[in-house]
């Protein structure tokens, strides 16, 4: 029980001190974790694990969808909204039909989204570094990429 309290305190601190970009990454990681939980539940015929995994993953995908701010990059935001809407629908179908193949496709999309977000975070870090250093050559001029979690 003491280990659980320590882990919860650590997670709470991590969430409270995270940037918006890091929070979004944490959400994506959580969605992947719960999708795998549902997949393992399907493999092991563990109905509780299936239900919890699917419902938690859907909740996180819905949160990711609802936190997209289109005012910074409307075209990218629209594409991401469509992607998350698609994933949410696939998760619903996969949970109703107990379809592991459909769930694996969602996991693949989430993992790709995670890779893309990690690259975006690195780019944002580079842009911030350039902005604070005052370097403004044409090749190094920052481009605005912004999502909010």
Secondary structure, 3 states (H helix, E strand, C coil): CHHHHHHHHHHHHHHHHCCHHHHHHHHHHHHHHHHHHHHHHHHHCCHHHHHHHHHHHHHHHHHHHHCCCCCCCHHHHHHHHHHHHHHHHHHHHHHHHCCHHHHHHHHHHHHHHHHHHHHHHHHHHHHHHHHHHCCCCCCCCCCCCCCCC
